[in-house]
């Protein structure tokens, strides 16, 4: 008969932050609710300050000497911390990439649809890989494909920029990767008040581009 399994040892989860009576240091550096430095004081004095304001003392830098604590409403503190993490994640979403495929013989309508999609992705802080595949006899006239890709890059110039000039990958694929411009330099997201397709700028009689 096999021996019984040993009982599992329960290990309580370590809290996100030590607060109030859970703080172990004898002295702490205190920051108040408005982020003003109050200096180093005993833990008891810091706890009294927090209690007098009906707030919590939260340890925010446990490895500092002495540890740094803030006097805050803990629920509000967790909410703000979660909000900052979401913003940071959103700010780095440019690491995500969408791919759009076009052709050297793409018609104006499809070109406008792809352009619209690319601008939407860039406004969502995503990179965009534009890939053009040459088929059959198109491989003998790659300049037409380069012209299409360069017009595409120009069409999204208010929202993103190419990481490098369009280049061939192998003998069939022409690629360019577009990165979103910083929000402060980016044109307004057209989806906000102009639903529908974005049209490719058309050349006027004197060669200048028109909307």
Secondary structure per residue as TSV (DSSP state, phi and psi in degrees):
chain	resnum	aa	ss	phi	psi
A	1	X	-	360.0	127.3
A	2	X	-	-72.2	147.6
A	3	X	-	-68.9	150.4
A	4	X	-	-65.4	153.0
A	5	X	-	-67.2	141.1
A	6	X	-	-66.8	146.0
A	7	X	-	-64.1	144.5
A	8	X	-	-73.9	139.6
A	9	X	-	-88.7	123.1
A	10	X	-	-81.1	125.7
A	11	X	-	-117.3	110.6
A	12	X	-	-62.6	144.2
A	13	X	-	-69.0	135.0
A	14	X	-	-68.3	130.5
A	15	X	-	-65.5	157.2
A	16	X	S	-60.6	-42.1
A	17	X	S	-139.8	140.2
A	18	X	-	-75.9	142.1
A	19	X	B	-147.6	152.9
A	20	X	G	51.1	-121.8
A	21	X	G	-69.4	-9.6
A	22	X	G	-84.2	-12.0
A	23	X	-	-72.4	134.0
A	24	X	-	-99.7	-19.5
A	25	X	-	-71.1	152.0
A	26	X	S	-82.5	-33.8
A	27	X	E	-124.0	147.3
A	28	X	E	-140.4	154.0
A	29	X	E	-94.3	125.6
A	30	X	E	-109.1	137.8
A	31	X	E	-120.4	133.1
A	32	X	-	-84.9	-174.8
A	33	X	T	-62.9	-29.4
A	34	X	T	-94.3	15.6
A	35	X	S	69.4	24.4
A	36	X	-	-87.6	138.5
A	37	X	E	-73.3	126.5
A	38	X	E	-104.3	-4.5
A	39	X	E	91.0	-174.5
A	40	X	E	-89.8	135.5
A	41	X	E	-151.5	170.0
A	42	X	E	-67.2	155.0
A	43	X	H	-60.1	-39.4
A	44	X	H	-62.3	-41.1
A	45	X	H	-66.1	-39.7
A	46	X	H	-65.6	-41.8
A	47	X	H	-63.0	-38.7
A	48	X	H	-64.3	-41.9
A	49	X	H	-58.9	-44.1
A	50	X	H	-65.1	-45.0
A	51	X	H	-63.0	-39.6
A	52	X	H	-61.3	-26.1
A	53	X	T	-100.4	6.3
A	54	X	T	57.7	40.4
A	55	X	-	-125.2	-178.0
A	56	X	E	-109.3	152.8
A	57	X	E	-102.1	115.9
A	58	X	E	-117.8	128.0
A	59	X	E	-79.5	118.7
A	60	X	E	-111.6	-13.2
A	61	X	E	-143.3	83.4
A	62	X	T	-68.3	-27.7
A	63	X	T	-87.5	-5.1
A	64	X	S	-73.5	161.6
A	65	X	S	-123.3	108.6
A	66	X	S	-74.2	167.5
A	67	X	-	-57.0	148.3
A	68	X	E	-98.3	132.0
A	69	X	E	-126.9	151.1
A	70	X	E	-119.5	144.2
A	71	X	E	-93.3	110.5
A	72	X	E	-149.0	169.2
A	73	X	-	-81.4	116.1
A	74	X	H	-62.9	-39.3
A	75	X	H	-61.7	-43.9
A	76	X	H	-66.2	-36.6
A	77	X	H	-61.6	-44.6
A	78	X	H	-64.7	-38.8
A	79	X	H	-62.9	-46.4
A	80	X	H	-65.6	-37.0
A	81	X	H	-65.8	-41.7
A	82	X	H	-63.8	-39.6
A	83	X	H	-64.1	-41.1
A	84	X	H	-63.7	-39.4
A	85	X	H	-64.4	-39.8
A	86	X	H	-65.7	-40.5
A	87	X	H	-65.3	-40.0
A	88	X	H	-64.8	-40.8
A	89	X	H	-65.0	-40.8
A	90	X	H	-64.5	-38.7
A	91	X	H	-65.8	-24.5
A	92	X	T	-101.1	7.8
A	93	X	G	-67.7	-8.7
A	94	X	G	-61.1	-16.7
A	95	X	G	-67.1	-21.8
A	96	X	S	-77.8	150.8
A	97	X	E	-135.2	137.8
A	98	X	E	-109.8	149.3
A	99	X	E	-117.1	134.4
A	100	X	E	-120.3	134.0
A	101	X	E	-109.3	131.2
A	102	X	E	-128.9	172.9
A	103	X	-	-127.6	163.3
A	104	X	T	-67.9	-20.8
A	105	X	T	-110.9	26.0
A	106	X	-	-61.5	139.1
A	107	X	-	-84.5	159.8
A	108	X	H	-55.3	-37.5
A	109	X	H	-64.4	-49.7
A	110	X	H	-63.5	-35.8
A	111	X	H	-60.7	-44.4
A	112	X	H	-64.1	-38.8
A	113	X	H	-63.8	-46.9
A	114	X	H	-64.0	-38.6
A	115	X	H	-62.7	-41.9
A	116	X	H	-60.9	-44.8
A	117	X	H	-62.4	-44.0
A	118	X	H	-61.4	-44.2
A	119	X	H	-63.7	-39.2
A	120	X	H	-61.4	-44.4
A	121	X	H	-63.6	-44.0
A	122	X	H	-63.5	-38.4
A	123	X	H	-67.6	-20.9
A	124	X	T	-92.8	15.0
A	125	X	T	63.9	35.5
A	126	X	-	-111.7	148.0
A	127	X	E	-76.5	157.2
A	128	X	E	-131.8	125.0
A	129	X	E	-97.4	121.0
A	130	X	E	-101.1	122.8
A	131	X	E	-123.3	124.7
A	132	X	E	-117.1	123.2
A	133	X	E	-106.0	125.5
A	134	X	-	-81.4	135.3
A	135	X	-	-121.1	139.0
A	136	X	G	52.5	-124.4
A	137	X	G	-70.2	-14.3
A	138	X	G	-59.7	-24.8
A	139	X	G	-67.9	-18.7
A	140	X	G	-87.0	-9.7
A	141	X	-	-133.8	62.1
A	142	X	H	-66.7	-16.1
A	143	X	H	-62.4	-29.3
A	144	X	H	-68.2	-38.5
A	145	X	H	-65.6	-41.8
A	146	X	H	-62.4	-37.4
A	147	X	H	-64.0	-42.0
A	148	X	H	-63.5	-46.8
A	149	X	H	-65.4	-40.5
A	150	X	H	-65.6	-35.6
A	151	X	H	-66.5	-35.6
A	152	X	H	-64.6	-46.2
A	153	X	H	-59.7	-41.2
A	154	X	H	-66.2	-34.7
A	155	X	H	-68.2	-24.8
A	156	X	T	-105.8	13.0
A	157	X	T	-59.1	-26.9
A	158	X	T	-77.6	-6.9
A	159	X	T	-124.9	-25.8
A	160	X	E	-156.9	167.5
A	161	X	E	-134.7	151.9
A	162	X	E	-73.8	138.5
A	163	X	S	-66.2	-30.4
A	164	X	S	-159.0	164.1
A	165	X	-	-59.5	152.7
A	166	X	-	-54.3	138.3
A	167	X	E	-144.3	157.0
A	168	X	E	-80.6	140.3
A	169	X	E	-117.1	102.9
A	170	X	T	78.8	-153.3
A	171	X	T	-102.4	-6.6
A	172	X	T	-120.7	-24.4
A	173	X	E	-110.5	128.5
A	174	X	E	-107.7	127.3
A	175	X	E	-128.9	150.4
A	176	X	E	-148.4	140.5
A	177	X	E	-109.0	127.3
A	178	X	E	-106.0	133.0
A	179	X	E	-111.2	143.3
A	180	X	E	-66.9	142.1
A	181	X	-	-69.5	156.3
A	182	X	-	-56.2	146.8
A	183	X	G	-58.8	-31.3
A	184	X	G	-70.3	-20.3
A	185	X	G	-109.8	2.1
A	186	X	S	-90.6	143.2
A	187	X	-	-65.2	160.3
A	188	X	-	-63.0	139.6
A	189	X	-	-60.8	116.3
A	190	X	T	-67.6	-16.2
A	191	X	T	-71.8	-17.3
A	192	X	T	-65.0	-41.9
A	193	X	T	-140.8	7.3
A	194	X	-	-132.4	70.2
A	195	X	-	-63.3	152.5
A	196	X	S	112.4	-175.5
A	197	X	-	-74.7	151.5
A	198	X	-	-95.9	133.2
A	199	X	-	-96.8	145.2
A	200	X	-	-67.3	133.8
A	201	X	-	-56.3	136.8
A	202	X	E	-105.8	140.5
A	203	X	E	-70.9	140.1
A	204	X	-	-88.8	-178.9
A	205	X	T	-62.7	-30.8
A	206	X	T	-92.7	8.6
A	207	X	S	95.1	-12.2
A	208	X	-	-78.7	155.4
A	209	X	E	-88.9	141.8
A	210	X	E	-120.4	155.4
A	211	X	-	-71.8	360.0
